[in-house]
Amino acid sequence: MESRLFLFGGCINLNQQVITSIEVQKNNQERVNIYLDGEFAFGLAILLALPLRTGQALSIEEITALKHHDEIEVAVERAIRFLSYRPRSLSEVRHNLKSKGHSEAIIEVAIGKLEGLGYVNDVAFAAYWIENRDTFKPRSPQALTVELRQKGVSSDIIQMALDGMDAEDSAKRAVHQRLSRYRGHRIEDARAQLSAYLGRRGFGYDVIREAVQQVFEELQETEPDYFILEEE
């Protein structure tokens, strides 16, 4: 039963509060401050505040609902800012929102909104991650699998993303990116150093041997003096 205070023939619902002011925040023009009964009550996204007006009475349930929807919007905006630096996996977005203090329920609703808007998609993220690595820091499929698992991507999605990847081509690109460091070195020293480098990138012995051999053979045809073939 609702509590009411009778005064001069009228009554005030004690379960309601009246909006006395709606003010745009100075530091964020997309949010407003809501004042109830003359005191600051909570902040609200301006879109959520559009139906509100000064003098309007809000029940406790309505206030709770507004705060709930606003927290979802805040979580979505925080996630979008987090994603603005580079694509992220679903797991990374969840972890970031949890670190900001959002509840699991709020996070799941926010994630659903982000997926609907196309901001998060583990299939697209895995493809991005592999392409980025293959372009700038080539790694073996095994190493990429470990990295994507650490980011919470499922095994099925990883396998699909890696399907058709040529480990030997990736190894050769890695060799070419590192090759200039060994110009003028003894060829066997260069071979050993590059092989060790590929090993640290997760490539297997057979792939390393074949990739280094192919690059060196091509180099001997185009720049035969690139390495010192024998110690002088």
C-alpha positions in Angstrom: 0.0 0.0 0.0 1.3 3.4 -0.9 2.2 5.8 1.9 0.6 9.3 1.6 0.9 12.5 3.6 -2.3 14.5 3.8 -1.9 18.2 4.0 -4.6 21.0 3.7 -7.0 18.6 2.0 -4.4 17.3 -0.5 -1.9 14.5 -0.4 1.7 13.8 -1.3 2.8 10.3 -2.3 5.8 9.6 -0.2 6.9 7.0 -2.8 7.3 9.7 -5.4 9.8 12.6 -5.9 9.3 15.6 -8.1 11.8 16.8 -10.7 12.7 20.3 -9.7 15.5 20.9 -12.3 17.1 19.3 -15.3 20.6 20.8 -16.1 23.0 19.9 -18.9 26.3 18.8 -17.4 29.2 21.3 -18.0 31.7 18.7 -18.9 29.5 16.5 -21.0 26.8 18.1 -23.2 25.3 14.7 -23.9 24.3 14.2 -20.2 22.1 16.0 -17.8 21.8 16.2 -14.0 18.4 15.4 -12.5 17.4 17.2 -9.3 14.6 15.8 -7.3 12.8 17.8 -4.5 15.5 20.4 -4.8 18.5 18.1 -4.5 20.8 16.5 -7.1 19.7 12.9 -7.6 21.5 11.3 -10.5 23.0 11.9 -14.0 21.3 10.7 -17.1 22.0 10.4 -20.8 20.3 13.3 -22.5 18.3 10.9 -24.8 16.9 9.1 -21.8 16.0 12.5 -20.2 14.0 13.8 -23.3 10.6 12.6 -21.9 11.2 14.2 -18.5 10.1 17.6 -17.5 10.3 19.9 -14.5 7.4 19.3 -12.1 7.0 15.7 -13.1 6.6 13.2 -10.3 8.6 10.0 -10.5 8.0 6.9 -8.5 10.8 4.9 -6.9 10.3 2.3 -9.6 10.6 4.8 -12.4 13.8 6.3 -10.8 15.3 2.9 -10.5 14.4 2.1 -14.1 16.0 5.3 -15.3 19.2 4.7 -13.4 19.3 1.1 -14.8 18.9 2.2 -18.4 21.5 4.9 -17.9 24.0 2.5 -16.5 23.6 0.4 -19.7 24.2 3.5 -21.8 27.2 4.4 -19.8 28.6 0.9 -20.2 28.0 1.0 -24.0 29.7 4.4 -24.3 32.7 3.2 -22.2 33.0 0.1 -24.4 32.9 2.2 -27.6 35.7 4.4 -26.3 37.7 1.2 -25.4 37.1 -0.1 -28.9 38.1 3.2 -30.5 41.8 2.4 -30.1 41.6 -1.0 -31.9 39.2 -3.9 -32.3 38.8 -6.0 -29.2 37.4 -9.5 -28.5 34.2 -10.0 -26.6 36.2 -11.2 -23.6 38.4 -8.1 -23.6 35.3 -5.8 -23.7 33.7 -7.8 -20.8 36.8 -7.6 -18.7 37.2 -3.9 -19.3 33.6 -3.2 -18.3 33.9 -5.4 -15.2 37.0 -3.4 -14.2 34.9 -0.2 -14.4 32.5 -1.7 -11.8 29.6 -2.7 -14.0 27.5 -5.8 -12.9 27.3 -8.9 -15.0 23.7 -8.2 -15.9 24.5 -4.7 -17.2 27.6 -6.0 -19.1 25.5 -8.6 -20.9 22.9 -6.1 -22.0 25.6 -3.7 -23.1 27.4 -6.5 -25.0 24.1 -7.3 -26.8 23.7 -3.7 -27.8 27.3 -3.5 -29.1 26.9 -6.7 -31.1 23.7 -5.4 -32.6 25.6 -2.2 -33.6 28.4 -4.2 -35.1 31.0 -3.0 -32.6 32.0 -6.4 -31.3 32.3 -9.6 -33.3 34.9 -12.3 -32.5 35.0 -13.7 -36.0 35.9 -10.2 -37.4 38.3 -9.7 -34.5 40.2 -12.9 -35.1 40.5 -12.1 -38.8 41.8 -8.6 -37.9 44.3 -9.9 -35.4 45.7 -12.5 -37.8 45.9 -10.0 -40.7 47.6 -7.4 -38.5 50.1 -9.9 -37.2 50.8 -11.3 -40.6 51.5 -7.8 -42.0 53.6 -6.4 -39.2 54.8 -9.2 -37.0 54.4 -12.6 -38.7 53.8 -15.5 -36.4 53.1 -19.2 -36.8 49.5 -20.5 -36.7 50.4 -22.1 -33.3 51.5 -18.8 -31.9 48.5 -17.0 -33.2 46.2 -19.6 -31.7 47.8 -19.0 -28.3 47.4 -15.2 -28.6 43.7 -15.5 -29.6 42.9 -17.9 -26.9 44.4 -15.5 -24.4 42.0 -12.9 -25.7 39.1 -15.3 -25.0 38.3 -16.2 -28.6 36.8 -19.7 -29.0 38.7 -22.6 -30.6 36.1 -22.9 -33.4 36.5 -19.3 -34.4 40.3 -19.4 -34.2 40.4 -22.5 -36.4 38.1 -20.9 -39.0 40.2 -17.7 -39.0 43.4 -19.7 -39.5 42.0 -21.9 -42.2 44.1 -21.6 -45.4 47.0 -19.8 -43.7 50.4 -20.7 -45.2 52.9 -20.9 -42.4 55.8 -21.0 -44.8 54.8 -17.7 -46.5 54.4 -16.1 -43.1 57.9 -17.3 -42.1 59.4 -15.9 -45.3 57.8 -12.5 -44.6 59.3 -12.6 -41.1 62.7 -13.3 -42.6 62.4 -10.5 -45.1 61.4 -8.0 -42.3 64.5 -9.0 -40.3 67.0 -9.6 -43.1 68.6 -6.1 -43.3 70.1 -6.6 -39.8 72.4 -9.2 -41.2 73.7 -7.5 -44.4 77.5 -8.1 -44.5 77.4 -10.8 -41.9 78.7 -14.3 -42.4 76.0 -16.3 -44.0 76.0 -19.1 -41.4 75.7 -16.6 -38.6 72.7 -14.9 -40.4 71.1 -18.3 -41.0 71.4 -19.2 -37.3 70.1 -15.9 -36.0 67.1 -15.8 -38.4 66.3 -19.4 -37.6 66.3 -18.7 -33.9 64.1 -15.6 -34.5 61.6 -17.7 -36.4 61.6 -20.2 -33.6 60.7 -17.5 -31.1 57.8 -16.6 -33.4 56.5 -20.2 -33.0 57.5 -21.7 -36.3 58.5 -25.3 -36.5 61.8 -26.7 -37.6 60.8 -27.8 -41.1 59.0 -24.5 -41.9 62.1 -22.5 -40.6 64.5 -24.5 -42.6 62.5 -24.2 -45.8 61.7 -20.5 -45.4 65.3 -19.5 -44.6 66.7 -21.6 -47.5 64.3 -20.1 -50.0 65.0 -16.5 -49.0 68.7 -17.1 -49.1 68.6 -18.8 -52.5 66.6 -15.9 -53.9 69.1 -13.4 -52.3 72.1 -15.2 -53.8 70.6 -14.6 -57.3 69.7 -11.0 -56.8 72.4 -9.8 -54.4 75.2 -12.4 -54.2 77.4 -10.1 -52.0 74.7 -9.6 -49.4 76.4 -12.0 -47.0 80.0 -13.0 -46.4 80.2 -16.6 -47.8 83.3 -17.6 -46.0 85.4 -16.1 -43.3 88.2 -13.9 -44.7 
